[in-house]
Amino acid sequence: MKTKWRKSLCLTLALFLACGAAGCAEKASTVKIEDLYIPVYEDNGQHYRTMADMPPNLADKAQAEMYKAAGFNFAPYTEDFVLASEVAMDGEDSKYIKGLKNCEEVGIDVFIRPHSGKTSSVPTTEPCYFEEYFSTIDFRDYPAVKGFFVVDEPAYGQLEDLESRYLTWFNENYGGGNFEFFANLYGCHTRNWATGEYKDKTYNDYVEKYLSIVDRADAANKTHSIDFYPLRVYDGVYDMYEYNLKVHQDAATRAKAHNVGLGAYAQAFGGNADGSSYRIPSTFAEINWSLYNILSFGATTLKFFCYRSYEPAGLAGMITDGQPNERYYFVQEALKLIEKYDHVLLSYKWDHLFTNVGTGSRSATNQAFEHVRGVVKPITDVKNVKSKYDITMNEFTDADGNKAFMLLNYDEPMMQRNNKVTVTFKEADGVMYYRNGEPTTKVLKDGKFEIDLQSGEGVFVIPLYKK
């Protein structure tokens, strides 16, 4: 009898405890926003460097202000609007110096850059270009000057000259950490002309030689920069170049290994006369996609080519006949939205790439995804991912170990299709995500985060956990 009572009591107690436990479990699963640990990132005025090639005549203050109003805080500064031989002839009264002063007043930082006729090569005559033309100017006297854009798209052989004379000149004259020694390289997709006459050299030889030069520059804010324009058009057919992810993943990996920043061009507005062309964007979605494509890999210097239209080269630009066109306003809007939360993005560093082929995509694979298959890694704490169309997810980590990821609608932006995405977490209790620069915090049910990404849209998602 005692045993039976005891058994009955134990059963009743077990049922009671089970119900209680279920009740507790139900309450525990009803997490509130205030239960979540939400990282806070102070806005200390830090921003992405944003710039466009072929800037206006910065000696004209109105043009400088228009450039700034587009969202650009940096400019590659050439003496295109005056003869190179006359740069310093008039001293403080020269147009060149007036432009530097205008930039300071307007709030545009500059990289001193060789004349546009020499931007694709490092001159082989002595002395080096900067010493030849700027020996009478001390750029320390002009606060807008932050560094030197030494060369654009050098071939392998030009790196030897860059190393032997330009690096020496820079370290001797502007070393000390306050100025930057900056260049822009070809991407890895890979081009024989990147190695030039050095046919036995690989792309790895090429880019690592450059980065070894950057490593030895006595410079501030070191950067590995590339240009690659994925949005293209072939005979009227829109195309996203399949090497896009490979190029940017390679550049981001190398920048991380050398502990330098990543700079990248978002898009070229036209060009190429060989039947194919860098696409001239006609929608906000294309501009936004091109920016989030490089933001996804942790780029902190965001560039466009180009600012001014130049018809002989088929370049549409953002300015036509001195006036802003629709691309100007698309870029302006996109950069304003990013600026609203770039202090958050700058608190994180890029880790790796993840991709997902959508269930509604035209094929079971994606050529761009195939080129990076060997480097794709799962996102931390994510159980599975589903999307209607293709997406990329790039994982990031902040100084405290908090994880985040950039989620990008990798569908062709000209298709103007929304992309329903579901990310199911293993343990996360909530998320904070930034959309159009604004944060939204929400509790997750069963670990599921669902969102309809607009065409060309990227969102930055931070998984949250209970305190």
HUHU-V576232 format. One record per residue. N is the residue number from 1. PHI is phi in whole degrees, -180 to 180 (999 if undefined). OMEGA is omega in whole degrees, -180 to 180 (NA if undefined). D_LAST is the distance of its C-alpha to the last C-alpha in Angstrom with 2 decimals. Layout:
n & phi & omega & d_last
N & PHI & OMEGA & D_LAST
N & PHI & OMEGA & D_LAST
//
This chain:
n & phi & omega & d_last
1 & 999 & 179 & 48.88
2 & -60 & -180 & 46.36
3 & -65 & -180 & 44.89
4 & -64 & 179 & 44.88
5 & -62 & -178 & 43.17
6 & -63 & 180 & 40.69
7 & -65 & 180 & 40.04
8 & -64 & 179 & 39.85
9 & -64 & -180 & 37.46
10 & -64 & 180 & 35.24
11 & -66 & 179 & 35.32
12 & -61 & -180 & 34.55
13 & -63 & 180 & 31.71
14 & -64 & 179 & 30.38
15 & -64 & 179 & 30.61
16 & -60 & -179 & 28.93
17 & -66 & 179 & 26.05
18 & -63 & 178 & 25.86
19 & -64 & 179 & 25.79
20 & -62 & -180 & 23.22
21 & -64 & 179 & 21.09
22 & -63 & 178 & 21.69
23 & -62 & 179 & 20.80
24 & -62 & -179 & 17.50
25 & -63 & -179 & 16.90
26 & -66 & 179 & 17.92
27 & -68 & -178 & 15.63
28 & -65 & -178 & 12.63
29 & -78 & 178 & 13.75
30 & -87 & -178 & 14.08
31 & -77 & 176 & 10.71
32 & -104 & -180 & 11.03
33 & -54 & -176 & 10.56
34 & -70 & 178 & 8.95
35 & -82 & -174 & 6.07
36 & -91 & 172 & 5.47
37 & -85 & -178 & 4.99
38 & -116 & 179 & 8.79
39 & -63 & -179 & 11.03
40 & -116 & -179 & 13.98
41 & -122 & -178 & 17.47
42 & -71 & 176 & 20.24
43 & -89 & -179 & 23.57
44 & -98 & 178 & 26.04
45 & 87 & 179 & 28.90
46 & -78 & -178 & 28.63
47 & -140 & 171 & 30.06
48 & -64 & 168 & 31.48
49 & -82 & -180 & 35.14
50 & -125 & -174 & 37.04
51 & -155 & 177 & 40.75
52 & -139 & 175 & 43.75
53 & -69 & -175 & 46.91
54 & 54 & 177 & 50.25
55 & -69 & -178 & 49.01
56 & -77 & 173 & 51.56
57 & -69 & -174 & 54.03
58 & -75 & 173 & 51.63
59 & -75 & 174 & 54.65
60 & -96 & -172 & 54.75
61 & -61 & 180 & 52.05
62 & -62 & 178 & 51.85
63 & -70 & 177 & 51.16
64 & -63 & 180 & 48.53
65 & -66 & 178 & 46.79
66 & -67 & 178 & 46.94
67 & -63 & 178 & 45.35
68 & -63 & -178 & 42.51
69 & -65 & 177 & 42.09
70 & -70 & -179 & 41.58
71 & 114 & -177 & 38.29
72 & -97 & 179 & 39.68
73 & -109 & 179 & 38.90
74 & -134 & 176 & 40.88
75 & -144 & 168 & 44.43
76 & -75 & -167 & 46.58
77 & -102 & 177 & 49.47
78 & -112 & 179 & 52.95
79 & -100 & -178 & 56.37
80 & -57 & -176 & 57.44
81 & -87 & 171 & 58.68
82 & -141 & 177 & 61.05
83 & -66 & -178 & 63.19
84 & -56 & -178 & 61.51
85 & -72 & -177 & 64.55
86 & -111 & -175 & 64.24
87 & -53 & -174 & 60.58
88 & -106 & -174 & 61.37
89 & -61 & -177 & 64.98
90 & -99 & 177 & 64.36
91 & 56 & -177 & 61.72
92 & -66 & -180 & 59.49
93 & -93 & -177 & 61.43
94 & -73 & 177 & 60.75
95 & -61 & -178 & 58.79
96 & -62 & 180 & 56.52
97 & -69 & 178 & 55.51
98 & -60 & 178 & 55.31
99 & -63 & 178 & 52.74
100 & -63 & 179 & 50.57
101 & -69 & 177 & 50.79
102 & -61 & -180 & 49.97
103 & -60 & 178 & 46.83
104 & -62 & -178 & 45.71
105 & -68 & -177 & 46.42
106 & -80 & -179 & 44.82
107 & 99 & 177 & 41.68
108 & -114 & 173 & 42.46
109 & -85 & -176 & 42.01
110 & -135 & 165 & 44.57
111 & -105 & 174 & 45.43
112 & -69 & -173 & 49.14
113 & -130 & 176 & 50.50
114 & -59 & 177 & 53.99
115 & -51 & -174 & 56.29
116 & -57 & 178 & 55.47
117 & -71 & -178 & 58.57
118 & -123 & -174 & 57.10
119 & -71 & -179 & 53.42
120 & -99 & 179 & 53.82
121 & -152 & 173 & 55.59
122 & -99 & -179 & 55.68
123 & -55 & -176 & 59.24
124 & -99 & 179 & 61.21
125 & -91 & 176 & 63.57
126 & -86 & -11 & 63.26
127 & -79 & -179 & 61.59
128 & -68 & -171 & 58.15
129 & -51 & -175 & 57.63
130 & -67 & 178 & 55.63
131 & -68 & -178 & 58.06
132 & -66 & -173 & 60.99
133 & -101 & -173 & 59.95
134 & -124 & -178 & 57.69
135 & -65 & -178 & 59.36
136 & -96 & -179 & 60.21
137 & -112 & 173 & 56.74
138 & -103 & -174 & 54.00
139 & -70 & 173 & 50.79
140 & -66 & -179 & 49.02
141 & -79 & -175 & 50.88
142 & -126 & -173 & 49.04
143 & -57 & -179 & 45.32
144 & -68 & -177 & 44.77
145 & -77 & -179 & 45.61
146 & -114 & -180 & 42.58
147 & 171 & -174 & 44.29
148 & -130 & 175 & 46.83
149 & -86 & -165 & 46.71
150 & -72 & -175 & 49.17
151 & -158 & 179 & 49.93
152 & -117 & 177 & 48.99
153 & 50 & 178 & 49.17
154 & -73 & 169 & 51.20
155 & -80 & -175 & 53.01
156 & -56 & -177 & 52.69
157 & -61 & -180 & 55.89
158 & -70 & 178 & 54.72
159 & -66 & 179 & 51.78
160 & -65 & 178 & 54.36
161 & -70 & 177 & 55.71
162 & -59 & -178 & 52.26
163 & -75 & -171 & 51.61
164 & -75 & -176 & 55.03
165 & -117 & -175 & 55.65
166 & -73 & 178 & 52.77
167 & -65 & 179 & 50.12
168 & -62 & 179 & 52.63
169 & -60 & -178 & 53.50
170 & -64 & -177 & 49.90
171 & -61 & -179 & 48.92
172 & -75 & -174 & 52.10
173 & -102 & -175 & 51.93
174 & -135 & 176 & 48.32
175 & -71 & 179 & 46.30
176 & 125 & 173 & 43.88
177 & 97 & -177 & 40.60
178 & -95 & -179 & 41.22
179 & -123 & -178 & 42.73
180 & -111 & 176 & 41.86
181 & -103 & -166 & 44.13
182 & -121 & 174 & 43.37
183 & -145 & 179 & 44.92
184 & -128 & -174 & 44.34
185 & -109 & 170 & 45.07
186 & -68 & 174 & 46.03
187 & -83 & -170 & 43.46
188 & -89 & -166 & 43.71
189 & -84 & -30 & 45.07
190 & -120 & -172 & 47.56
191 & -112 & 179 & 50.70
192 & -62 & -177 & 53.71
193 & -74 & 173 & 54.48
194 & -68 & 179 & 51.28
195 & -98 & 174 & 53.15
196 & 59 & -177 & 56.45
197 & -74 & -178 & 59.48
198 & -89 & -172 & 57.43
199 & -66 & -179 & 57.64
200 & -84 & -178 & 56.49
201 & -93 & 178 & 53.10
202 & -100 & 176 & 49.98
203 & -63 & 179 & 47.20
204 & -61 & 177 & 45.09
205 & -59 & -177 & 47.88
206 & -62 & -173 & 47.95
207 & -74 & 180 & 44.33
208 & -71 & 175 & 43.66
209 & -65 & 178 & 46.75
210 & -62 & -178 & 45.45
211 & -66 & 175 & 42.01
212 & -67 & 176 & 43.82
213 & -69 & 178 & 45.60
214 & -60 & 179 & 42.40
215 & -58 & -177 & 41.03
216 & -95 & 177 & 44.08
217 & -75 & 178 & 44.06
218 & -82 & -167 & 43.40
219 & -131 & 176 & 41.28
220 & -97 & 170 & 38.09
221 & 52 & -177 & 35.60
222 & -67 & -172 & 37.17
223 & -141 & 168 & 37.07
224 & -102 & -173 & 38.19
225 & -120 & 177 & 39.61
226 & -137 & 170 & 41.18
227 & -125 & 179 & 42.71
228 & -157 & -172 & 42.65
229 & -116 & -172 & 43.18
230 & -79 & -178 & 42.05
231 & -86 & -174 & 43.25
232 & -136 & 176 & 46.96
233 & -142 & 180 & 49.85
234 & -124 & -180 & 52.75
235 & 49 & 177 & 55.83
236 & 84 & -180 & 53.82
237 & -100 & -180 & 51.14
238 & -73 & -174 & 47.56
239 & -146 & 172 & 45.87
240 & -110 & -171 & 42.61
241 & -56 & -169 & 43.84
242 & -70 & 179 & 42.68
243 & -88 & -176 & 42.09
244 & -52 & -176 & 39.44
245 & -67 & 180 & 36.40
246 & -60 & -178 & 38.34
247 & -63 & -176 & 39.33
248 & -76 & 176 & 35.96
249 & -65 & 178 & 34.12
250 & -62 & -179 & 36.79
251 & -64 & -180 & 36.55
252 & -65 & 179 & 32.76
253 & -64 & -180 & 32.99
254 & -69 & 178 & 35.73
255 & -61 & 179 & 34.02
256 & -65 & -179 & 30.95
257 & -64 & -179 & 33.28
258 & -96 & 179 & 35.11
259 & 55 & 176 & 32.06
260 & -124 & 178 & 33.65
261 & -75 & 178 & 32.74
262 & -115 & 173 & 33.88
263 & -114 & -179 & 36.33
264 & -153 & 174 & 37.65
265 & -87 & -179 & 40.01
266 & -77 & -177 & 38.70
267 & -165 & 171 & 42.08
268 & -100 & -179 & 45.82
269 & -95 & 179 & 47.74
270 & 99 & -177 & 50.77
271 & 118 & -180 & 53.07
272 & 64 & 179 & 54.79
273 & -118 & -174 & 58.29
274 & -104 & -180 & 58.50
275 & 97 & 173 & 57.79
276 & -116 & -176 & 54.04
277 & -155 & 166 & 51.98
278 & -64 & -173 & 48.62
279 & -67 & 172 & 47.66
280 & -92 & -175 & 48.16
281 & -59 & 178 & 45.13
282 & -122 & -180 & 46.10
283 & -138 & 174 & 42.72
284 & -63 & -177 & 39.43
285 & -58 & 180 & 37.72
286 & -66 & 178 & 39.64
287 & -64 & -178 & 38.68
288 & -63 & 178 & 34.99
289 & -59 & -177 & 35.05
290 & -65 & 177 & 36.80
291 & -74 & -179 & 34.22
292 & -70 & 174 & 31.15
293 & -61 & 180 & 33.07
294 & -88 & 174 & 33.02
295 & -61 & -179 & 29.62
296 & -61 & -180 & 28.32
297 & -104 & 174 & 29.64
298 & 82 & 178 & 28.21
299 & -62 & 179 & 31.45
300 & -117 & 171 & 31.29
301 & -116 & -173 & 35.00
302 & -111 & -172 & 35.95
303 & -130 & 174 & 39.68
304 & -125 & 174 & 42.26
305 & -134 & 12 & 45.91
306 & -142 & -177 & 47.57
307 & -82 & -180 & 47.68
308 & -93 & 176 & 51.42
309 & -66 & 179 & 53.39
310 & -142 & -171 & 56.07
311 & -59 & -179 & 58.43
312 & -57 & 180 & 60.52
313 & -101 & 180 & 57.50
314 & 73 & -178 & 56.23
315 & -94 & -176 & 53.13
316 & -79 & 178 & 51.99
317 & 68 & 180 & 49.56
318 & -109 & -179 & 47.77
319 & -124 & 178 & 50.80
320 & -122 & -179 & 54.16
321 & 53 & 176 & 57.21
322 & 81 & -177 & 55.08
323 & -121 & 179 & 52.94
324 & -64 & 173 & 49.42
325 & -108 & -175 & 49.41
326 & -62 & 180 & 46.78
327 & -66 & 177 & 44.96
328 & -56 & -176 & 44.52
329 & -75 & 175 & 42.66
330 & -63 & 180 & 40.57
331 & -64 & -180 & 39.44
332 & -57 & -179 & 38.92
333 & -63 & -178 & 36.65
334 & -63 & -179 & 34.58
335 & -68 & 178 & 34.14
336 & -63 & 180 & 33.19
337 & -67 & 179 & 30.34
338 & -69 & -178 & 29.07
339 & -61 & -179 & 29.50
340 & -63 & -179 & 27.07
341 & -139 & -178 & 24.10
342 & -69 & 175 & 25.72
343 & -66 & 175 & 23.81
344 & -71 & 180 & 20.68
345 & -59 & -179 & 22.81
346 & -72 & 176 & 24.29
347 & -83 & -177 & 20.96
348 & -115 & 175 & 20.99
349 & -121 & -178 & 23.62
350 & -68 & 178 & 25.20
351 & -111 & -175 & 24.89
352 & -165 & -175 & 26.93
353 & -107 & 170 & 28.39
354 & -137 & -180 & 28.02
355 & -130 & 176 & 30.52
356 & -145 & 177 & 31.12
357 & -81 & -177 & 34.53
358 & -75 & -180 & 34.50
359 & -68 & -180 & 36.15
360 & -102 & 180 & 38.42
361 & -69 & -174 & 39.40
362 & -68 & 178 & 43.09
363 & -141 & -177 & 42.97
364 & -81 & 180 & 40.89
365 & -145 & -180 & 40.17
366 & -143 & -176 & 39.90
367 & -57 & 179 & 42.08
368 & -62 & 179 & 39.48
369 & -68 & -179 & 37.01
370 & -63 & -178 & 39.76
371 & -70 & -179 & 40.29
372 & -119 & -176 & 36.74
373 & -53 & -176 & 36.36
374 & -74 & -177 & 36.27
375 & -114 & 180 & 33.35
376 & -71 & 180 & 30.94
377 & -131 & 178 & 27.72
378 & -64 & 176 & 24.97
379 & -82 & -178 & 21.79
380 & -55 & 174 & 18.72
381 & 69 & 178 & 16.91
382 & -101 & -179 & 19.56
383 & -80 & 177 & 21.62
384 & -158 & -178 & 24.40
385 & -134 & 175 & 25.68
386 & -131 & 178 & 28.44
387 & -149 & 179 & 30.36
388 & -72 & 177 & 33.68
389 & -124 & -174 & 34.89
390 & -62 & 176 & 34.11
391 & -139 & 166 & 30.90
392 & -118 & 173 & 29.54
393 & -132 & 176 & 25.96
394 & -116 & -177 & 25.40
395 & -87 & 179 & 22.29
396 & -131 & 177 & 21.05
397 & -138 & 176 & 18.81
398 & -94 & -175 & 17.86
399 & -65 & -180 & 18.38
400 & -96 & 179 & 14.83
401 & 89 & 177 & 15.09
402 & -68 & -180 & 13.28
403 & -96 & 175 & 15.52
404 & -157 & 175 & 17.38
405 & -147 & 175 & 20.73
406 & -96 & -178 & 23.75
407 & -106 & -175 & 25.21
408 & -123 & 173 & 28.93
409 & -71 & -174 & 31.51
410 & -88 & 175 & 34.10
411 & -76 & 178 & 36.77
412 & -52 & -175 & 39.92
413 & -63 & 179 & 39.17
414 & -71 & 177 & 42.76
415 & -74 & 177 & 42.21
416 & 56 & -178 & 39.97
417 & -110 & 172 & 37.96
418 & -72 & -175 & 34.49
419 & -128 & 179 & 32.37
420 & -77 & -177 & 30.05
421 & -125 & 174 & 27.18
422 & -126 & 176 & 24.68
423 & -112 & 180 & 21.96
424 & -105 & -179 & 20.38
425 & -91 & 176 & 17.24
426 & -79 & -172 & 16.82
427 & -133 & -176 & 13.07
428 & -60 & -179 & 11.56
429 & -97 & -179 & 10.26
430 & -167 & 176 & 11.57
431 & -143 & 165 & 13.52
432 & -121 & -179 & 14.72
433 & -127 & -180 & 18.38
434 & -103 & 180 & 21.20
435 & -127 & -176 & 24.49
436 & 54 & 176 & 27.54
437 & 84 & -177 & 25.47
438 & -107 & -179 & 23.31
439 & -86 & 172 & 19.56
440 & -130 & 179 & 18.46
441 & -113 & -180 & 14.96
442 & -146 & 176 & 14.98
443 & -84 & -180 & 13.33
444 & -97 & 172 & 15.06
445 & -106 & -177 & 17.32
446 & 57 & 176 & 18.15
447 & 74 & -173 & 16.54
448 & -95 & 174 & 19.42
449 & -114 & -178 & 19.60
450 & -119 & 179 & 23.12
451 & -156 & 173 & 24.98
452 & -99 & 179 & 28.67
453 & -79 & 176 & 29.42
454 & -74 & 176 & 32.49
455 & -59 & 179 & 35.34
456 & 75 & -172 & 34.59
457 & -91 & 171 & 30.96
458 & -127 & 175 & 28.01
459 & -131 & 180 & 24.33
460 & -106 & -171 & 21.49
461 & -115 & 178 & 18.41
462 & -115 & 175 & 14.90
463 & -65 & -178 & 12.77
464 & -121 & -177 & 9.17
465 & -134 & 179 & 6.43
466 & -64 & -180 & 3.79
467 & -66 & NA & 0.00
//
